[in-house]
Amino acid sequence: MKLENYYKLQQNYEINKKSITMPPEYSHNLSIPSIFAIDNYISKLANIAKIDTKIERLALEIAQKTNNNFFSDGKAPNGLAAAYIYLASVLLGVNLLQIDVSNFAGVTEVTIRNRCKDILNNFKLVVNAKPAGL
Protein backbone atom coordinates (compact mmCIF):
# COMPACT_ATOMS: atom_id res chain seq x y z
CA MET A 1 0.00 0.00 0.00
CA LYS A 2 1.35 3.39 -0.92
CA LEU A 3 1.93 5.87 1.86
CA GLU A 4 -0.52 8.40 0.37
CA ASN A 5 -3.26 5.78 0.28
CA TYR A 6 -2.58 4.90 3.90
CA TYR A 7 -2.96 8.53 4.99
CA LYS A 8 -6.19 8.90 3.01
CA LEU A 9 -7.54 5.73 4.58
CA GLN A 10 -6.58 6.98 8.03
CA GLN A 11 -8.26 10.36 7.43
CA ASN A 12 -11.45 8.69 6.18
CA TYR A 13 -11.48 6.43 9.21
CA GLU A 14 -11.15 9.42 11.56
CA ILE A 15 -13.99 11.24 9.77
CA ASN A 16 -16.25 8.16 9.82
CA LYS A 17 -15.44 7.47 13.46
CA LYS A 18 -16.55 10.98 14.43
CA SER A 19 -19.75 10.78 12.39
CA ILE A 20 -21.09 7.65 14.10
CA THR A 21 -23.79 8.59 16.59
CA MET A 22 -26.44 6.70 18.51
CA PRO A 23 -30.04 7.39 17.42
CA PRO A 24 -31.87 9.34 20.13
CA GLU A 25 -34.54 6.67 20.62
CA TYR A 26 -31.84 4.20 21.75
CA SER A 27 -29.54 6.50 23.67
CA HIS A 28 -31.60 6.62 26.88
CA ASN A 29 -31.78 2.79 27.06
CA LEU A 30 -28.04 2.39 26.74
CA SER A 31 -26.65 0.75 29.82
CA ILE A 32 -22.94 0.31 30.21
CA PRO A 33 -22.14 -3.06 31.77
CA SER A 34 -20.23 -2.81 35.01
CA ILE A 35 -16.84 -4.42 35.28
CA PHE A 36 -17.25 -7.83 36.79
CA ALA A 37 -15.90 -8.35 40.24
CA ILE A 38 -13.64 -11.38 40.10
CA ASP A 39 -13.95 -11.58 43.89
CA ASN A 40 -17.59 -12.62 43.54
CA TYR A 41 -16.71 -15.40 41.12
CA ILE A 42 -13.91 -16.69 43.33
CA SER A 43 -16.16 -16.73 46.40
CA LYS A 44 -18.98 -18.39 44.47
CA LEU A 45 -16.71 -21.15 43.13
CA ALA A 46 -15.14 -21.69 46.54
CA ASN A 47 -18.56 -22.03 48.16
CA ILE A 48 -19.88 -24.39 45.49
CA ALA A 49 -16.79 -26.60 45.64
CA LYS A 50 -16.55 -26.37 49.46
CA ILE A 51 -12.92 -25.30 49.15
CA ASP A 52 -10.93 -24.42 52.26
CA THR A 53 -11.13 -20.76 53.27
CA LYS A 54 -7.33 -20.46 53.22
CA ILE A 55 -7.35 -21.22 49.50
CA GLU A 56 -10.20 -18.78 48.91
CA ARG A 57 -8.44 -15.99 50.84
CA LEU A 58 -5.17 -16.51 48.97
CA ALA A 59 -6.99 -16.61 45.62
CA LEU A 60 -8.73 -13.34 46.49
CA GLU A 61 -5.44 -11.78 47.53
CA ILE A 62 -3.71 -12.84 44.29
CA ALA A 63 -6.68 -11.55 42.27
CA GLN A 64 -6.58 -8.16 43.99
CA LYS A 65 -2.83 -7.79 43.54
CA THR A 66 -2.99 -8.76 39.87
CA ASN A 67 -5.99 -6.54 39.16
CA ASN A 68 -5.37 -5.32 35.61
CA ASN A 69 -8.12 -4.58 33.11
CA PHE A 70 -5.89 -5.23 30.11
CA PHE A 71 -5.04 -8.67 31.43
CA SER A 72 -8.65 -9.72 31.96
CA ASP A 73 -10.19 -8.12 28.86
CA GLY A 74 -12.06 -10.68 26.81
CA LYS A 75 -11.51 -13.46 29.33
CA ALA A 76 -14.36 -15.36 30.94
CA PRO A 77 -14.55 -14.41 34.62
CA ASN A 78 -15.27 -17.96 35.73
CA GLY A 79 -12.12 -19.14 33.94
CA LEU A 80 -10.04 -16.49 35.68
CA ALA A 81 -11.59 -17.33 39.05
CA ALA A 82 -10.86 -21.01 38.51
CA ALA A 83 -7.24 -20.20 37.65
CA TYR A 84 -6.83 -18.07 40.78
CA ILE A 85 -8.26 -20.87 42.93
CA TYR A 86 -6.02 -23.45 41.29
CA LEU A 87 -2.90 -21.27 41.70
CA ALA A 88 -3.75 -20.65 45.35
CA SER A 89 -4.17 -24.38 45.99
CA VAL A 90 -0.82 -25.13 44.35
CA LEU A 91 0.92 -22.44 46.40
CA LEU A 92 -0.58 -23.80 49.62
CA GLY A 93 0.31 -27.38 48.73
CA VAL A 94 -3.29 -28.58 48.61
CA ASN A 95 -3.96 -31.39 46.16
CA LEU A 96 -6.74 -29.83 44.06
CA LEU A 97 -7.02 -31.26 40.55
CA GLN A 98 -7.58 -29.09 37.49
CA ILE A 99 -10.43 -31.34 36.37
CA ASP A 100 -12.24 -30.79 39.69
CA VAL A 101 -11.89 -27.02 39.50
CA SER A 102 -12.90 -27.03 35.83
CA ASN A 103 -16.07 -29.02 36.57
CA PHE A 104 -17.17 -26.56 39.26
CA ALA A 105 -16.30 -23.52 37.14
CA GLY A 106 -17.86 -24.83 33.96
CA VAL A 107 -14.67 -24.37 31.92
CA THR A 108 -12.16 -26.78 30.46
CA GLU A 109 -8.85 -27.77 31.99
CA VAL A 110 -7.12 -26.09 29.05
CA THR A 111 -8.77 -22.80 30.01
CA ILE A 112 -7.42 -23.10 33.54
CA ARG A 113 -3.92 -23.85 32.25
CA ASN A 114 -4.04 -20.94 29.81
CA ARG A 115 -5.29 -18.47 32.44
CA CYS A 116 -2.63 -19.68 34.90
CA LYS A 117 -0.01 -19.20 32.20
CA ASP A 118 -1.33 -15.68 31.53
CA ILE A 119 -1.22 -14.79 35.22
CA LEU A 120 2.29 -16.16 35.71
CA ASN A 121 3.64 -14.55 32.51
CA ASN A 122 2.13 -11.11 33.14
CA PHE A 123 2.77 -10.75 36.86
CA LYS A 124 5.63 -11.49 39.19
CA LEU A 125 4.43 -13.53 42.15
CA VAL A 126 6.70 -13.51 45.18
CA VAL A 127 6.04 -16.13 47.82
CA ASN A 128 7.31 -15.57 51.34
CA ALA A 129 7.32 -18.82 53.30
CA LYS A 130 7.65 -19.18 57.05
CA PRO A 131 8.91 -22.34 58.73
CA ALA A 132 6.08 -24.54 59.97
CA GLY A 133 7.30 -24.58 63.57
CA LEU A 134 7.19 -20.81 64.10
C-alpha positions in Angstrom: 0.0 0.0 0.0 1.3 3.4 -0.9 1.9 5.9 1.9 -0.5 8.4 0.4 -3.3 5.8 0.3 -2.6 4.9 3.9 -3.0 8.5 5.0 -6.2 8.9 3.0 -7.5 5.7 4.6 -6.6 7.0 8.0 -8.3 10.4 7.4 -11.4 8.7 6.2 -11.5 6.4 9.2 -11.2 9.4 11.6 -14.0 11.2 9.8 -16.2 8.2 9.8 -15.4 7.5 13.5 -16.5 11.0 14.4 -19.7 10.8 12.4 -21.1 7.6 14.1 -23.8 8.6 16.6 -26.4 6.7 18.5 -30.0 7.4 17.4 -31.9 9.3 20.1 -34.5 6.7 20.6 -31.8 4.2 21.7 -29.5 6.5 23.7 -31.6 6.6 26.9 -31.8 2.8 27.1 -28.0 2.4 26.7 -26.7 0.7 29.8 -22.9 0.3 30.2 -22.1 -3.1 31.8 -20.2 -2.8 35.0 -16.8 -4.4 35.3 -17.3 -7.8 36.8 -15.9 -8.3 40.2 -13.6 -11.4 40.1 -13.9 -11.6 43.9 -17.6 -12.6 43.5 -16.7 -15.4 41.1 -13.9 -16.7 43.3 -16.2 -16.7 46.4 -19.0 -18.4 44.5 -16.7 -21.1 43.1 -15.1 -21.7 46.5 -18.6 -22.0 48.2 -19.9 -24.4 45.5 -16.8 -26.6 45.6 -16.6 -26.4 49.5 -12.9 -25.3 49.2 -10.9 -24.4 52.3 -11.1 -20.8 53.3 -7.3 -20.5 53.2 -7.4 -21.2 49.5 -10.2 -18.8 48.9 -8.4 -16.0 50.8 -5.2 -16.5 49.0 -7.0 -16.6 45.6 -8.7 -13.3 46.5 -5.4 -11.8 47.5 -3.7 -12.8 44.3 -6.7 -11.5 42.3 -6.6 -8.2 44.0 -2.8 -7.8 43.5 -3.0 -8.8 39.9 -6.0 -6.5 39.2 -5.4 -5.3 35.6 -8.1 -4.6 33.1 -5.9 -5.2 30.1 -5.0 -8.7 31.4 -8.6 -9.7 32.0 -10.2 -8.1 28.9 -12.1 -10.7 26.8 -11.5 -13.5 29.3 -14.4 -15.4 30.9 -14.6 -14.4 34.6 -15.3 -18.0 35.7 -12.1 -19.1 33.9 -10.0 -16.5 35.7 -11.6 -17.3 39.0 -10.9 -21.0 38.5 -7.2 -20.2 37.7 -6.8 -18.1 40.8 -8.3 -20.9 42.9 -6.0 -23.5 41.3 -2.9 -21.3 41.7 -3.8 -20.7 45.4 -4.2 -24.4 46.0 -0.8 -25.1 44.4 0.9 -22.4 46.4 -0.6 -23.8 49.6 0.3 -27.4 48.7 -3.3 -28.6 48.6 -4.0 -31.4 46.2 -6.7 -29.8 44.1 -7.0 -31.3 40.6 -7.6 -29.1 37.5 -10.4 -31.3 36.4 -12.2 -30.8 39.7 -11.9 -27.0 39.5 -12.9 -27.0 35.8 -16.1 -29.0 36.6 -17.2 -26.6 39.3 -16.3 -23.5 37.1 -17.9 -24.8 34.0 -14.7 -24.4 31.9 -12.2 -26.8 30.5 -8.8 -27.8 32.0 -7.1 -26.1 29.0 -8.8 -22.8 30.0 -7.4 -23.1 33.5 -3.9 -23.9 32.2 -4.0 -20.9 29.8 -5.3 -18.5 32.4 -2.6 -19.7 34.9 0.0 -19.2 32.2 -1.3 -15.7 31.5 -1.2 -14.8 35.2 2.3 -16.2 35.7 3.6 -14.6 32.5 2.1 -11.1 33.1 2.8 -10.7 36.9 5.6 -11.5 39.2 4.4 -13.5 42.1 6.7 -13.5 45.2 6.0 -16.1 47.8 7.3 -15.6 51.3 7.3 -18.8 53.3 7.7 -19.2 57.1 8.9 -22.3 58.7 6.1 -24.5 60.0 7.3 -24.6 63.6 7.2 -20.8 64.1 
